[in-house]
Amino acid sequence: MSLGDVGRASSQPVYVPGGGGESVFLVGDTYTTLLSGAQTGGIFTLLEALVLPEAGPPPHAHHAEEETFYLLSGALEFTGSWDLRWEVMPAGGR
């Protein structure tokens, strides 16, 4: 994909069935790509992460990307020296 292609995502819906997507295993966790950057015109990538207790990715940085987390259960702890923006939403929405 060239830089000129960024933002030219298909307007067609994409269905990923349960158990679908390509999975990789990293430090004991499972990361499954549900939507790739190629499918979204470079706008975003959607991953499902199954993270074990007291685990998670090693320290790392994203210099050009932002991350959003949607936590289904449990808790996550983030460490680092950056500006975090938080929005807490109760179960069931606002």
Backbone as CSV, one residue per row, in Angstrom:
resi,resn,N_x,N_y,N_z,CA_x,CA_y,CA_z,C_x,C_y,C_z
1,MET,0.843,-1.170,0.000,0.000,0.000,0.000,0.885,1.228,0.000
2,SER,0.602,2.162,-0.882,1.358,3.408,-0.910,0.700,4.418,0.013
3,LEU,1.427,5.494,0.319,0.850,6.527,1.177,-0.395,7.131,0.557
4,GLY,-0.476,7.138,-0.754,-1.666,7.658,-1.415,-2.897,6.806,-1.185
5,ASP,-2.684,5.541,-0.783,-3.813,4.642,-0.526,-4.369,4.779,0.879
6,VAL,-3.648,5.437,1.779,-4.111,5.567,3.155,-5.447,6.289,3.161
7,GLY,-6.394,5.740,3.874,-7.717,6.341,3.961,-8.684,5.850,2.899
8,ARG,-8.236,5.026,1.994,-9.125,4.515,0.952,-9.614,3.116,1.311
9,ALA,-10.322,3.045,2.401,-10.852,1.764,2.853,-12.108,1.420,2.070
10,SER,-12.369,0.145,1.956,-13.600,-0.306,1.342,-14.764,0.099,2.228
11,SER,-15.863,0.513,1.626,-17.051,0.859,2.413,-17.930,-0.369,2.634
12,GLN,-17.468,-1.521,2.188,-18.230,-2.748,2.355,-17.969,-3.329,3.745
13,PRO,-19.002,-3.829,4.422,-18.795,-4.449,5.736,-17.939,-5.702,5.621
14,VAL,-17.244,-5.997,6.692,-16.411,-7.199,6.758,-16.937,-8.046,7.900
15,TYR,-17.207,-9.314,7.636,-17.670,-10.241,8.655,-16.514,-11.154,9.031
16,VAL,-16.206,-11.195,10.320,-15.193,-12.113,10.831,-15.912,-13.057,11.786
17,PRO,-16.067,-14.314,11.417,-16.790,-15.252,12.287,-16.006,-15.547,13.559
18,GLY,-16.714,-15.992,14.592,-16.046,-16.404,15.814,-14.955,-17.407,15.496
19,GLY,-13.800,-17.229,16.066,-12.672,-18.103,15.768,-11.950,-17.731,14.495
20,GLY,-12.419,-16.672,13.808,-11.777,-16.235,12.569,-10.618,-15.297,12.849
21,GLY,-9.927,-14.924,11.825,-8.774,-14.037,11.948,-7.492,-14.833,12.100
22,GLU,-6.385,-14.165,11.862,-5.072,-14.796,11.973,-4.493,-14.521,13.349
23,SER,-4.096,-15.578,14.049,-3.581,-15.429,15.413,-2.072,-15.616,15.460
24,VAL,-1.454,-14.851,16.360,-0.037,-15.030,16.681,0.058,-15.135,18.195
25,PHE,1.093,-15.794,18.657,1.296,-16.008,20.084,2.575,-15.286,20.483
26,LEU,2.472,-14.406,21.480,3.602,-13.596,21.909,3.639,-13.586,23.421
27,VAL,4.726,-13.991,23.998,4.967,-14.045,25.443,3.772,-14.615,26.221
28,GLY,3.174,-15.670,25.674,2.084,-16.347,26.366,0.700,-15.810,26.061
29,ASP,0.608,-14.697,25.356,-0.685,-14.107,25.012,-1.050,-14.462,23.570
30,THR,-2.337,-14.351,23.244,-2.816,-14.623,21.887,-3.371,-13.339,21.291
31,TYR,-2.854,-12.943,20.135,-3.306,-11.742,19.430,-3.874,-12.175,18.082
32,THR,-5.150,-11.837,17.854,-5.826,-12.227,16.620,-6.202,-10.969,15.844
33,THR,-5.773,-10.909,14.591,-6.113,-9.774,13.732,-7.527,-9.980,13.204
34,LEU,-8.428,-9.072,13.557,-9.806,-9.126,13.073,-9.983,-8.253,11.835
35,LEU,-9.330,-7.103,11.811,-9.285,-6.232,10.629,-7.852,-5.745,10.481
36,SER,-7.300,-5.877,9.310,-5.923,-5.438,9.083,-5.896,-4.011,8.531
37,GLY,-4.744,-3.404,8.612,-4.567,-2.078,8.021,-4.864,-2.102,6.529
38,ALA,-4.529,-3.205,5.854,-4.813,-3.324,4.423,-6.317,-3.301,4.153
39,GLN,-7.105,-3.876,5.063,-8.562,-3.913,4.884,-9.215,-2.571,5.189
40,THR,-8.538,-1.705,5.957,-9.136,-0.435,6.364,-8.464,0.758,5.703
41,GLY,-7.707,0.523,4.657,-7.042,1.619,3.965,-5.979,2.281,4.826
42,GLY,-5.413,1.529,5.771,-4.364,2.081,6.627,-4.878,2.941,7.761
43,ILE,-6.187,2.992,7.957,-6.776,3.824,8.993,-6.576,3.221,10.375
44,PHE,-6.818,1.918,10.515,-6.626,1.258,11.803,-6.541,-0.247,11.622
45,THR,-6.119,-0.905,12.671,-6.099,-2.358,12.748,-6.872,-2.750,13.998
46,LEU,-7.691,-3.770,13.906,-8.466,-4.236,15.045,-7.941,-5.601,15.466
47,LEU,-7.461,-5.678,16.710,-6.923,-6.920,17.260,-7.744,-7.362,18.452
48,GLU,-7.844,-8.655,18.629,-8.365,-9.226,19.862,-7.157,-9.780,20.610
49,ALA,-7.032,-9.418,21.876,-5.899,-9.885,22.678,-6.420,-10.677,23.868
50,LEU,-5.955,-11.895,23.993,-6.245,-12.717,25.168,-4.969,-12.704,26.002
51,VAL,-5.009,-11.946,27.094,-3.815,-11.684,27.903,-3.934,-12.435,29.224
52,LEU,-2.929,-13.206,29.534,-2.910,-13.965,30.778,-2.673,-13.048,31.973
53,PRO,-3.127,-13.441,33.171,-2.855,-12.636,34.370,-1.354,-12.412,34.547
54,GLU,-1.009,-11.203,34.956,0.387,-10.811,35.193,1.233,-10.904,33.926
55,ALA,0.598,-10.839,32.765,1.324,-10.945,31.500,1.051,-9.702,30.657
56,GLY,1.152,-9.844,29.376,0.946,-8.740,28.454,2.200,-8.488,27.655
57,PRO,2.112,-7.561,26.725,3.267,-7.315,25.870,4.416,-6.685,26.667
58,PRO,5.636,-6.883,26.184,6.774,-6.228,26.829,6.707,-4.718,26.584
59,PRO,7.450,-3.934,27.355,7.458,-2.482,27.111,7.794,-2.184,25.648
60,HIS,7.026,-1.293,25.072,7.245,-0.912,23.683,6.619,0.454,23.448
61,ALA,6.852,1.031,22.287,6.312,2.348,21.952,5.722,2.316,20.548
62,HIS,4.711,3.121,20.357,4.139,3.363,19.032,4.384,4.836,18.746
63,HIS,5.160,5.127,17.724,5.516,6.514,17.440,4.553,7.193,16.478
64,ALA,3.797,6.422,15.718,2.882,7.016,14.751,1.450,6.533,14.934
65,GLU,1.226,5.612,15.867,-0.099,5.034,16.044,-0.646,5.354,17.425
66,GLU,-1.959,5.320,17.526,-2.629,5.421,18.818,-3.249,4.067,19.106
67,GLU,-3.499,3.784,20.386,-4.144,2.540,20.760,-5.410,2.840,21.537
68,THR,-6.396,2.001,21.345,-7.648,2.054,22.087,-7.876,0.661,22.657
69,PHE,-8.346,0.595,23.881,-8.590,-0.687,24.525,-10.050,-0.777,24.932
70,TYR,-10.652,-1.914,24.681,-12.021,-2.221,25.087,-11.914,-3.482,25.917
71,LEU,-11.999,-3.328,27.214,-11.760,-4.432,28.134,-13.070,-5.150,28.439
72,LEU,-13.117,-6.443,28.169,-14.330,-7.227,28.409,-14.401,-7.750,29.831
73,SER,-13.259,-8.085,30.415,-13.243,-8.552,31.801,-11.837,-8.377,32.352
74,GLY,-11.742,-8.341,33.682,-10.444,-8.215,34.323,-9.999,-6.769,34.423
75,ALA,-8.705,-6.569,34.523,-8.123,-5.231,34.645,-6.787,-5.220,33.923
76,LEU,-6.398,-4.057,33.434,-5.100,-3.883,32.795,-4.339,-2.788,33.523
77,GLU,-3.043,-2.960,33.631,-2.176,-1.930,34.204,-1.217,-1.472,33.118
78,PHE,-1.158,-0.157,32.920,-0.270,0.420,31.917,0.866,1.133,32.629
79,THR,2.067,0.985,32.116,3.213,1.693,32.671,3.864,2.498,31.562
80,GLY,4.411,3.626,31.924,5.090,4.457,30.933,5.051,5.916,31.329
81,SER,5.623,6.731,30.481,5.674,8.173,30.744,5.084,8.907,29.545
82,TRP,3.788,8.847,29.427,3.097,9.513,28.332,1.783,10.066,28.850
83,ASP,1.140,10.836,28.020,-0.148,11.435,28.369,-1.250,10.447,27.994
84,LEU,-1.941,9.938,29.000,-3.038,9.001,28.755,-4.371,9.719,28.875
85,ARG,-5.295,9.389,27.989,-6.656,9.908,28.071,-7.562,8.736,28.403
86,TRP,-8.345,8.876,29.436,-9.202,7.780,29.898,-10.660,8.179,29.809
87,GLU,-11.480,7.258,29.420,-12.926,7.417,29.542,-13.444,6.107,30.108
88,VAL,-14.112,6.188,31.215,-14.653,5.000,31.852,-16.149,4.947,31.553
89,MET,-16.589,3.828,31.020,-17.990,3.655,30.684,-18.513,2.447,31.447
90,PRO,-19.611,2.593,32.164,-20.157,1.454,32.906,-20.704,0.397,31.952
91,ALA,-20.846,-0.805,32.461,-21.426,-1.891,31.678,-22.779,-1.454,31.126
92,GLY,-23.057,-1.780,29.894,-24.321,-1.416,29.283,-24.317,-0.044,28.621
93,GLY,-23.188,0.643,28.634,-23.111,1.952,27.998,-23.370,3.080,28.978
94,ARG,-23.701,4.222,28.450,-23.892,5.429,29.273,-25.267,5.450,29.882
